[in-house]
Amino acid sequence: MKKKTIFFTFLLFVLSFTSFSAQSKFENEKIEIGNMLDAFNVAAAKADYKNYFDFFAEESTFIGTDATEVWNKKEFMIWAKPHFDKKKTWNFSSLKRNIYFSEDGKLAWFDELLDTQMKICRGSGVVEKINGAWKVKQYVLSVTVPNDVVDKVVLEKSPIEDALIEKLKSKK
């Protein structure tokens, strides 16, 4: 009986240590991704075109707040270049961030509330560890709409988006 107790105690110790080590690894990765996302936002605020786009993987997508804004990296770079050249970029800072990982730890996804010139926005996306560095594979920027004013917002955007809805339906 004593041998079984010692064995199970040892097994519990090994399992808890392994679990703690895996958790610690992801905690370090969370910090690394958080730092990367903060630097990503700072590069945009400083209109640092090269550094900002270096955070994106070569094959990546940016999805903006307008329903028509879905760009691959090259398209987004072309769209953004005049804004960076004029130093009229965006200044986002994270208010609250969540980061999650795939089982193998090679992919992570995040969502965050951002303080922006548009008030609170939501940034979300997928990052991948590529050559030892976390890179943005997909980034989605959304304007949050408080439930108390959603009817007013829908009323305001309806004429614009009704036309887009019809256009999109006709292409199906």
Phi and psi in degrees as a GROMACS rama.xvg file:
@    title "Ramachandran Plot"
@    xaxis  label "Phi"
@    yaxis  label "Psi"
@TYPE xy
-62.2212  -39.3155  LYS-2
-64.6121  -39.9244  LYS-3
-64.5616  -41.9829  LYS-4
-62.8407  -44.8831  THR-5
-63.0762  -43.5374  ILE-6
-61.0304  -48.5437  PHE-7
-67.2214  -34.0078  PHE-8
-64.7857  -44.0846  THR-9
-63.5027  -44.2421  PHE-10
-60.5223  -44.2963  LEU-11
-60.5722  -42.664  LEU-12
-60.8052  -46.906  PHE-13
-63.3598  -45.6079  VAL-14
-63.8031  -42.2338  LEU-15
-69.2733  -36.2985  SER-16
-65.761  -43.9152  PHE-17
-61.4956  -44.9964  THR-18
-62.8454  -42.6122  SER-19
-62.9943  -41.4353  PHE-20
-63.5708  -44.1295  SER-21
-64.0073  -42.9066  ALA-22
-62.3918  -42.6068  GLN-23
-62.2042  -40.418  SER-24
-60.2844  -46.9297  LYS-25
-67.3776  -32.1757  PHE-26
-64.3513  -41.5616  GLU-27
-63.623  -40.3041  ASN-28
-66.0277  -38.3036  GLU-29
-60.5397  -42.9369  LYS-30
-63.5741  -44.0084  ILE-31
-61.5132  -45.084  GLU-32
-66.3374  -42.5733  ILE-33
-58.9463  -43.6127  GLY-34
-64.0703  -40.0307  ASN-35
-63.5496  -45.0529  MET-36
-65.4424  -37.5723  LEU-37
-63.9967  -43.8843  ASP-38
-66.1406  -35.8478  ALA-39
-57.9658  -47.454  PHE-40
-67.1279  -38.6736  ASN-41
-65.238  -41.1402  VAL-42
-60.4644  -39.7484  ALA-43
-65.5531  -45.8982  ALA-44
-61.3058  -33.8301  ALA-45
-87.925  3.48802  LYS-46
55.1578  40.1806  ALA-47
-92.1303  84.2741  ASP-48
-53.3911  -52.2128  TYR-49
-61.8867  -51.1019  LYS-50
-64.796  -39.2907  ASN-51
-58.6989  -50.2274  TYR-52
-76.7281  -16.245  PHE-53
-67.3358  -19.6155  ASP-54
-74.802  -16.6377  PHE-55
-88.5228  141.662  PHE-56
-67.6144  156.8  ALA-57
-58.1356  -42.3389  GLU-58
-99.9915  96.7395  GLU-59
-146.753  167.472  SER-60
-133.954  137.977  THR-61
-114.946  128.61  PHE-62
-117.805  114.811  ILE-63
-89.3996  -173.47  GLY-64
-75.1366  -25.8581  THR-65
-83.788  140.879  ASP-66
-59.5543  -19.9408  ALA-67
-90.7761  -3.7254  THR-68
-93.1902  88.9064  GLU-69
-135.311  107.788  VAL-70
-127.562  144.265  TRP-71
-78.2665  175.954  ASN-72
-57.446  -47.2066  LYS-73
-61.5708  -44.8092  LYS-74
-63.6109  -41.2047  GLU-75
-65.9397  -38.9919  PHE-76
-61.3705  -41.7972  MET-77
-64.5592  -44.8927  ILE-78
-62.9171  -42.3588  TRP-79
-78.9623  -25.4218  ALA-80
-50.8443  -48.2703  LYS-81
-60.9392  -34.5035  PRO-82
-67.1652  -43.1049  HIS-83
-66.6241  -41.1483  PHE-84
-61.273  -37.3337  ASP-85
-85.62  -1.73519  LYS-86
61.0961  32.0351  LYS-87
-114.943  70.434  LYS-88
-105.884  -158.484  THR-89
-116.159  151.346  TRP-90
-125.399  97.7033  ASN-91
-108.98  140.55  PHE-92
-134.53  139.741  SER-93
-72.52  132.16  SER-94
-98.8748  -35.7628  LEU-95
-156.71  133.81  LYS-96
-136.462  139.427  ARG-97
-121.982  137.828  ASN-98
-131.995  134.696  ILE-99
-128.802  156.289  TYR-100
-127.773  150.136  PHE-101
-71.2767  164.01  SER-102
-57.938  -38.729  GLU-103
-82.9787  -5.75415  ASP-104
75.8086  8.3133  GLY-105
-88.2275  -20.6169  LYS-106
-122.959  145.864  LEU-107
-140.915  156.222  ALA-108
-133.577  154.09  TRP-109
-141.676  159.6  PHE-110
-141.316  144.836  ASP-111
-150.649  150.606  GLU-112
-93.7835  133.361  LEU-113
-118.379  140.238  LEU-114
-88.0229  117.041  ASP-115
-136.836  175.224  THR-116
-66.9654  -14.7187  GLN-117
-96.1717  17.7165  MET-118
70.35  -142.004  LYS-119
-77.7045  127.171  ILE-120
-121.299  166.455  CYS-121
-115.255  127.943  ARG-122
-106.996  135.341  GLY-123
-145.194  157.792  SER-124
177.955  -174.971  GLY-125
-123.83  135.384  VAL-126
-123.609  149.777  VAL-127
-131.027  141.755  GLU-128
-80.1507  112.256  LYS-129
-124.13  120.102  ILE-130
50.403  41.8403  ASN-131
83.6284  0.323837  GLY-132
-127.134  142.836  ALA-133
-76.9198  129.081  TRP-134
-125.405  144.425  LYS-135
-74.9931  122.149  VAL-136
-95.6187  -37.3693  LYS-137
-146.699  135.774  GLN-138
-130.248  132.011  TYR-139
-123.633  122.521  VAL-140
-106.59  125.61  LEU-141
-127.445  140.773  SER-142
-85.5588  128.893  VAL-143
-81.6398  147.343  THR-144
-127.806  112.993  VAL-145
-59.145  138.816  PRO-146
-54.5414  -32.9061  ASN-147
-64.7225  -20.8353  ASP-148
-120.38  7.55256  VAL-149
-60.7106  -37.774  VAL-150
-61.8145  -39.3776  ASP-151
-66.6701  -40.2224  LYS-152
-65.8301  -43.9003  VAL-153
-61.5447  -42.6188  VAL-154
-60.234  -42.1719  LEU-155
-67.529  -40.2799  GLU-156
-90.7794  -11.1676  LYS-157
-54.1138  -48.7992  SER-158
-59.2569  -37.4078  PRO-159
-72.0277  -47.8613  ILE-160
-79.6526  -24.3838  GLU-161
-59.5821  -42.3425  ASP-162
-64.6999  -40.7985  ALA-163
-67.0765  -40.0706  LEU-164
-58.8138  -47.1463  ILE-165
-61.0917  -42.5082  GLU-166
-61.9899  -45.3295  LYS-167
-67.3995  -40.2904  LEU-168
-63.6442  -36.4679  LYS-169
-71.7638  -17.8939  SER-170
-91.0116  -2.27646  LYS-171
